[in-house]
Amino acid sequence: MSAGYEQVMDWVRRFAADVAERKDELTKLDQAIGDGDHGTNMDRGLRKAVEKLDTVDGEDIGAALKAVGMALVSSVGGAGGPLYGTFFLQAGQSTAGRSELDTEGFAAAVRAGVEGVQARGKAQPDDKTMVDALLPAAAALEEGGGLGEAASRAADAAEDGMRATIPLIALKGRASYLGERSRGHQDPGATSSALMMRAAAQAFAGSS
């Protein structure tokens, strides 16, 4: 089974709602090793993105995801806006013209998104960034199976990747200035990425 346009939009809306609910937690994580604004910035950007979704005509998933990406790029400060914006812009490019996504299609969208993030932020695995959650999620999706099951597996992989950032020393972004002191803190970008993948698992739960 595939996810239709409305299920994909539900993914974005769930992600926005989860970030709104947990923005204080994200901000607290960012206060420890970053600028302290990840939660508020992402909340503001995703609210704008959801507003933008309501103005998209038709059922082109790619066009809708690109609209999300543009909203994030234009309204989120710090690194989060350009990186999440790039993720959704590249995912939108991958899904252009499609009104539904199967496991393979969603896997390709996430892979395109994370490759865009890596190209923009120059982050590698174990640099203590959102890439540490997104790469395992992409790999889990590429194992195939029904979309609901694959998305759940990807969310689990993203959460494992998120937790694995705790002992790492940050090598990218503001956190990298702390060196050894960045160890012992969970990366805020990996945390919001795990929320994004869990939101997808919930939105696609009915797609076997």
C-alpha positions as CSV (number, residue, x, y, z in Angstrom):
1,M,0.0,0.0,0.0
2,S,1.0,3.6,-0.6
3,A,0.5,6.8,1.3
4,G,-1.7,9.3,-0.5
5,Y,-1.3,13.0,-0.7
6,E,-3.2,13.7,2.5
7,Q,-1.2,11.1,4.5
8,V,2.0,12.9,3.4
9,M,0.6,16.2,4.5
10,D,-0.4,14.6,7.8
11,W,3.3,13.7,8.2
12,V,4.3,17.4,8.0
13,R,1.4,18.5,10.3
14,R,2.3,15.8,12.9
15,F,5.9,16.9,12.8
16,A,4.9,20.5,13.3
17,A,2.7,19.6,16.2
18,D,5.4,17.4,17.9
19,V,7.9,20.2,17.6
20,A,5.4,22.7,19.1
21,E,4.8,20.3,21.9
22,R,8.5,19.7,22.6
23,K,10.1,23.0,21.6
24,D,11.2,23.7,25.2
25,E,13.0,20.3,25.3
26,L,14.7,21.0,21.9
27,T,15.7,24.5,23.1
28,K,17.1,23.1,26.3
29,L,19.2,20.6,24.4
30,D,20.4,23.5,22.2
31,Q,21.2,25.7,25.2
32,A,23.7,23.0,26.3
33,I,25.7,22.9,23.1
34,G,24.4,25.5,20.6
35,D,22.6,28.8,20.3
36,G,19.7,27.8,22.4
37,D,17.1,28.6,19.8
38,H,16.5,25.3,17.9
39,G,13.1,24.6,19.5
40,T,11.7,28.1,19.0
41,N,13.1,28.4,15.5
42,M,11.8,25.1,14.3
43,D,8.4,25.7,15.8
44,R,8.1,29.1,14.0
45,G,9.3,27.6,10.7
46,L,7.0,24.6,10.8
47,R,4.0,26.8,11.7
48,K,4.7,28.8,8.5
49,A,5.2,25.6,6.6
50,V,1.8,24.3,7.7
51,E,0.2,27.6,6.7
52,K,1.9,27.3,3.3
53,L,0.5,23.8,2.8
54,D,-3.0,25.2,3.0
55,T,-2.3,27.3,-0.1
56,V,-1.0,24.5,-2.3
57,D,-3.3,23.5,-5.1
58,G,-3.8,19.9,-6.4
59,E,-2.2,16.8,-5.0
60,D,1.4,17.0,-6.1
61,I,3.4,15.7,-3.2
62,G,6.6,17.1,-4.6
63,A,5.2,20.6,-4.9
64,A,3.9,20.5,-1.4
65,L,7.2,19.3,0.1
66,K,9.0,22.0,-1.9
67,A,6.6,24.6,-0.4
68,V,7.5,23.3,3.1
69,G,11.2,23.6,2.2
70,M,10.8,27.2,1.0
71,A,8.9,28.2,4.1
72,L,11.6,26.7,6.4
73,V,14.4,28.4,4.5
74,S,12.7,31.8,4.6
75,S,11.5,31.7,8.2
76,V,13.9,29.7,10.4
77,G,17.1,31.3,11.7
78,G,20.3,29.4,12.6
79,A,21.4,26.3,10.8
80,G,18.0,24.5,11.2
81,G,16.2,26.5,8.5
82,P,18.6,26.0,5.6
83,L,19.2,22.3,6.6
84,Y,15.6,21.3,7.1
85,G,14.6,23.5,4.1
86,T,17.1,21.6,2.0
87,F,15.8,18.3,3.2
88,F,12.3,19.1,2.1
89,L,13.3,20.8,-1.1
90,Q,15.3,17.7,-2.2
91,A,12.6,15.3,-1.0
92,G,10.1,17.4,-3.0
93,Q,12.4,17.2,-6.1
94,S,12.4,13.4,-5.7
95,T,8.6,13.2,-5.5
96,A,7.7,15.8,-8.1
97,G,4.4,15.0,-9.9
98,R,3.4,12.2,-7.6
99,S,0.1,11.9,-5.7
100,E,1.1,8.9,-3.6
101,L,4.3,7.3,-2.2
102,D,5.1,3.6,-1.7
103,T,8.0,2.5,0.5
104,E,10.5,2.8,-2.4
105,G,9.3,6.3,-3.2
106,F,9.4,7.5,0.4
107,A,12.9,5.9,0.9
108,A,14.1,7.8,-2.2
109,A,12.7,11.0,-0.9
110,V,14.4,10.6,2.5
111,R,17.7,9.6,0.9
112,A,17.5,12.7,-1.4
113,G,16.8,14.8,1.6
114,V,19.7,13.6,3.7
115,E,22.1,13.8,0.8
116,G,21.0,17.4,0.4
117,V,21.6,18.1,4.1
118,Q,25.1,16.5,3.9
119,A,26.0,18.5,0.8
120,R,24.9,21.7,2.4
121,G,26.2,21.1,5.9
122,K,29.2,19.0,5.0
123,A,28.4,16.6,7.9
124,Q,29.5,13.0,8.0
125,P,28.3,10.2,10.3
126,D,29.4,10.6,13.9
127,D,29.8,14.4,13.5
128,K,27.0,14.8,16.1
129,T,24.4,16.3,13.8
130,M,20.9,15.5,12.4
131,V,22.7,13.3,9.9
132,D,23.3,10.8,12.6
133,A,19.5,10.3,12.9
134,L,18.7,10.6,9.2
135,L,21.2,8.3,7.6
136,P,20.1,5.2,9.7
137,A,16.5,6.1,8.9
138,A,17.2,6.2,5.2
139,A,19.0,2.9,5.3
140,A,16.1,1.3,7.3
141,L,13.6,2.5,4.7
142,E,15.7,1.0,1.9
143,E,15.3,-2.5,3.5
144,G,11.8,-2.4,1.9
145,G,8.6,-4.0,3.1
146,G,5.2,-2.3,3.6
147,L,5.3,1.5,4.1
148,G,3.9,1.5,7.6
149,E,6.3,-1.1,8.8
150,A,9.3,0.5,7.0
151,A,8.5,3.9,8.4
152,S,8.2,2.5,11.9
153,R,11.6,0.8,11.5
154,A,13.1,4.0,10.2
155,A,11.8,6.0,13.2
156,D,13.3,3.4,15.5
157,A,16.6,3.7,13.6
158,A,16.5,7.5,13.8
159,E,15.9,7.4,17.6
160,D,18.9,5.0,18.0
161,G,21.0,7.4,16.0
162,M,19.8,10.3,18.1
163,R,20.8,8.6,21.3
164,A,24.1,7.6,19.8
165,T,25.0,11.3,19.5
166,I,25.3,11.7,23.3
167,P,28.8,10.4,23.8
168,L,30.1,12.0,20.6
169,I,32.3,15.1,20.3
170,A,30.6,17.6,17.9
171,L,32.6,18.3,14.7
172,K,30.1,20.6,13.0
173,G,28.2,23.7,13.8
174,R,28.2,25.9,17.0
175,A,28.6,22.8,19.2
176,S,32.0,22.0,17.6
177,Y,33.4,25.1,19.3
178,L,33.0,23.3,22.7
179,G,35.2,20.4,21.7
180,E,35.3,17.8,24.5
181,R,32.6,19.7,26.4
182,S,30.1,18.8,23.8
183,R,30.4,15.1,24.9
184,G,27.5,13.9,27.0
185,H,24.8,16.0,25.4
186,Q,22.2,14.7,22.9
187,D,22.3,16.7,19.6
188,P,19.2,18.9,19.1
189,G,19.2,18.5,15.4
190,A,19.3,14.7,15.6
191,T,16.4,14.9,18.2
192,S,14.2,17.0,15.9
193,S,15.1,14.6,13.0
194,A,14.0,11.7,15.1
195,L,10.7,13.5,15.8
196,M,10.3,14.0,12.0
197,M,10.7,10.3,11.3
198,R,8.4,9.2,14.1
199,A,5.8,11.6,12.8
200,A,6.1,9.8,9.4
201,A,5.6,6.4,11.1
202,Q,2.5,7.7,12.7
203,A,1.1,9.2,9.5
204,F,1.8,6.1,7.5
205,A,0.8,3.6,10.2
206,G,-2.2,2.4,8.1
207,S,-0.2,1.8,5.0
208,S,0.8,-1.9,5.2
